[in-house]
Amino acid sequence: KSGDSGFWFPVTRSIGDDDLKPAVTAVPEITETILSAEDEFLVMASDGLWDVVSNAEVVNIMRDTVKEPAMCSKRLATEAAERGSKDNITVIVVFLLSVSTAERVY
């Protein structure tokens, strides 16, 4: 999913979940996206985040948290847990611009 100056990619967690096959697969969903100079960050996360937090909300949380870059993943995961996510929550944030540049933008 893309938009709002960031990109989102679902992450598979089912490697080793033999008891759940064929309902759950270890074959990841792969998306190729061409990044532009305007893209600020990537958020890669499992359904535990995306089931309860929208793309727009993720962007707003990122913009609110970017001054503490080490906290972005933790804050997104915490938000999903607080909203009652019933799935595992894995979040990885990759900044494509230097954080000092992102701080000036927001």
C-alpha positions in Angstrom: 0.0 0.0 0.0 1.5 3.4 -0.8 0.6 7.0 -0.3 1.1 9.9 2.0 4.9 10.0 1.5 5.4 6.5 2.9 5.2 2.9 1.8 3.7 -0.1 3.6 4.5 -3.7 3.1 2.7 -6.7 4.8 5.1 -9.1 6.5 4.5 -12.9 6.8 5.0 -14.6 10.2 3.8 -18.1 9.3 7.1 -19.9 8.8 6.9 -22.9 11.1 3.1 -22.8 11.6 2.6 -26.3 10.1 -0.5 -26.9 12.1 -2.2 -23.9 10.4 -1.4 -25.0 6.8 -3.0 -24.7 4.2 -4.9 -21.8 5.8 -1.7 -19.9 6.5 1.2 -19.8 4.1 4.9 -19.0 4.5 4.9 -17.6 1.0 5.2 -13.8 1.4 3.1 -11.3 -0.4 5.7 -9.3 -2.4 5.1 -5.8 -3.8 7.6 -3.9 -5.9 7.4 -0.1 -5.7 9.6 2.5 -7.3 10.6 5.0 -4.7 10.9 8.7 -5.4 12.9 11.5 -3.8 9.8 12.6 -2.0 9.4 9.3 -0.1 10.3 9.8 3.5 10.1 6.3 5.2 9.0 2.7 4.8 6.8 1.0 7.4 6.9 -2.8 7.1 4.4 -4.4 9.5 2.3 -7.5 10.1 -1.5 -7.6 10.1 -1.4 -6.9 13.8 -0.9 -3.3 12.9 -2.8 -2.9 9.7 -5.9 -4.6 11.0 -6.5 -1.7 13.5 -4.5 1.3 12.3 -5.1 2.9 8.9 -2.5 4.1 6.5 -3.3 7.7 7.2 -3.1 7.1 11.0 0.3 5.5 10.6 1.5 8.6 8.7 0.1 10.9 11.4 1.8 8.8 14.2 5.1 8.8 12.3 5.0 12.6 11.8 4.2 13.0 15.5 7.1 10.7 16.6 9.8 11.4 14.0 11.8 13.6 16.4 12.4 10.3 18.4 13.1 7.9 15.5 14.0 5.0 17.8 10.5 5.2 19.1 8.5 5.0 15.8 8.2 1.2 15.6 7.5 0.9 19.3 4.8 3.6 19.2 3.1 2.0 16.2 3.1 -1.4 17.9 1.9 0.0 21.1 -1.0 1.8 19.3 -2.1 -1.4 17.7 -2.0 -3.3 21.0 -4.0 -0.5 22.7 -6.6 -0.7 20.0 -7.0 -4.4 20.8 -5.2 -6.1 17.9 -5.9 -9.8 18.0 -2.9 -10.7 15.7 0.8 -10.6 16.2 2.3 -7.2 15.9 5.6 -6.7 14.1 6.7 -3.2 12.9 9.9 -2.1 11.2 10.4 1.6 10.2 13.1 2.5 7.7 13.9 6.2 7.2 14.7 7.2 3.6 15.7 10.7 4.5 17.9 11.8 7.3 15.9 12.4 10.5 17.1 16.0 10.7 15.5 16.6 7.3 12.3 15.0 8.5 12.2 17.1 11.6 12.4 20.3 9.6 9.5 19.1 7.4 7.2 18.5 10.4 
